[in-house]
Amino acid sequence: MYQVSGEVITVPWGDVFFTTSKQRISYCIVGHLLAEDKETVLNTFSFGYVGQREELALYWEFIRCYMEEDCMEELAETVLFCPPVEKQKEGYVAGLQRLMQIDSRGDWLLLVLNLPFALVESIARYIAMQTSKIPQWSQEVLDACAVEPNDPINIGAENNPIHRWRTVLANETREVYEAKNQRLGSANKKIKAKLDARHGG
């Protein structure tokens, strides 16, 4: 965990108590480090994603499977976009795209109505990003997370689709849209099969 003070805290995954925290109209996932009495909270951190409970359930299952299950290749197939923030700060356009992204063409009218607010928020977001620090991980963390040169799983911003705005505006071609859904459907079926086999689902 990277602290605001710059301190890096490393703890076993199983020692963290995870739960949800309400943030006005949305929720986020937080992790608590507990004292030996298992009641006193010593430290708290949160994951960056904020959304509704249904969205958080999917987000949490991705993280849980990554940490606890043997389905890395299948999880990689569900990652359609990686924010271009490795060793750099988020740029203005990337932040604006994140704020404007919609799920279907039926949301176009709502997008137009919300555009003025998104533009104002994008400026505030950009200022926040540019005045924030890029986490400097300890060598211990870097060594533990080092990627092998021949690792078959290569997920990063360099592999993002080239037509990002089409995805943001839900304006992909039918072929691209159907191929994406087939990829996600296939990966999710494989993950479910592995989980059922392991946990008797």
N, C-alpha and C positions, 0 to 999 in steps of 0.2 A: 504494500500500500504506500502510495506517495502522499505524504502529508504536506499541508500548506507551508509549513515551516521548512520544507525541504528534506525532512527526515524520511527515510524509507523503513517501513516495518514489514518484516517477513514472518508469517505464521502459517502453520499447517491448515490446509483447506477445511479439514474436519473440525477445527477448533473455533470456527467462525459461526455465529448464530445469525442466520439470514431471516429477514422479514420484510414487510412492506411499510412504507411511510407515506402518509397522505400529505400532498403538497397543494393546498387550496382545492383545485378542481381535478387534480391528477395524482398519480402515485409514482413512487420510485422504490427501488430495491436497496435496502441498507444492510450492512453487515456489522454485527456487534462483537467486540472482543470482551469476553466476560471474565470476571475474577473467579477464583476457585469455588466460590459459593454458587456459581452459575446464575446469579441474579444481578450482581453489581456490574454495570457497564463501564469498562475501562476506556474504550475507544470505539468510535463509530465511523464508518465510511459508506459511501453510496456509489452505485454504478451510475454512469452518465445518462442512461436512458430514462425518460419520464413519459408516462402514458397512462392509459386506463388499465384496470386490473386484467382484462382479457389479453391485452397486448403484453403486459408484464409477464403473464404466465408463459407465453410463447418465448419471450426473451430469456426468462429464467431457465426454461427447459433446455434452450440452446447452451447456456453457460454450464448448467449442471451436467449435461451429456458430455460437453467438452472436458470437464474436470473429472467425471466419474465413470464414463462409459467408454467402450471401445468402438467408436464409430467416427473417427476423425475424417476419413475420406468422404463419408456420406454428409457430414456436417459441412465440409468444404463446398459441396455441391449446392448447399442452400444459401451460400454467401454470394449475392449478386452484385454488390458494390462495397468498396472499401473507401472510407474517407481519406483523401490525400493529405494526411497529417503526420506521416512518419518523418521524424527528425525535422519537422517544420510546423508552422502555425497554419491554421485554417485560413484560406484566402476568402475574399469577399464573395466571389461567385459561388464557391462551394457552400458557403453558409446560406446564401440566398436560395440556392437550389434545395437545400435541406428544409428551409422554411416553406417553400412553395410546393413541395412534392405532393401530388395527389394520387389516388388509387385507381380512378376511372374517369372516363370522359364525362360522365354524369356530374362530376364535381367541377367542371370548367366554370360554370356560373359562380359558384361559391369562391373559386380561385380569383376571379375578376373582382368580386366584392371585397375579398380580403387582401388584395394586392397592395393597397396603400398602407395597411397595417404591417404587411410582410416587409415592405421596403423600409419602413421606420425601424422595425425590429432588426432588420438585417444590418443597419448601420450600428445599432447598439451592440449587436452580436460581434460585428467586425472589430469594434473598439475593444470589447471585452477580450476577444481572442488575441489581438495585437498587444494588449497590456498584460497578458498572462505569461507565465513561464512555461517553457517546454520541460517536462519532467526529465531530470538527469538521474537515471537509474544507477544503482551501485554495480560494481563489477560482478558481485555475487549474483545479482538478478540477471545481468546480461549473459553471464556464463550459463545460468540455468535455462535461459530462454533462447540460447543460440540455435539457429536452424542449420541442420546438416546440409552440406553442399549438394548431396544427391537426394534430398527430401522430395518425394513425389508430390507433396501437397504444397503448392505455391500460391498463397492468397495474398494479394496486395493491390494497391491502387494502380500499379502498372498494368494490371490485368482488367481494369474496369472497361465496360462498354464505351465505345467512342462517341456514341450519340446519347450523351447523358441527358440533355434537355428533353429528348423524346420520352425518356423514362419519367423524368420529373413531371412532365405535362400529360402523362398517360396517353401518349400519341405514338406508341410503337406500332410497327407494321404487324399485321395479323400473324405473319410467319414468326417474327421475333417473339411476339406475345405468347403464341402457342408453344414454341420451343422452350421458353422460360418456364411456363407452367408444367410442361412435361418433365423438365429437369427437376423442378421442385417436388412434383408428385412422386417421381421415381425415388428421389433421395429420402423423402419422408417415409415411404413404404419400407425401404431398406432399414431405416433407423427403427421404425416400429417393430419390424420383424426381429431385429437384434434385441431390442428391449423386452419383447414378449418371450423370446427364447431364454433370456437371462433371468427375468423376474417372473416368468410364468403368467404373462398377461393374457 
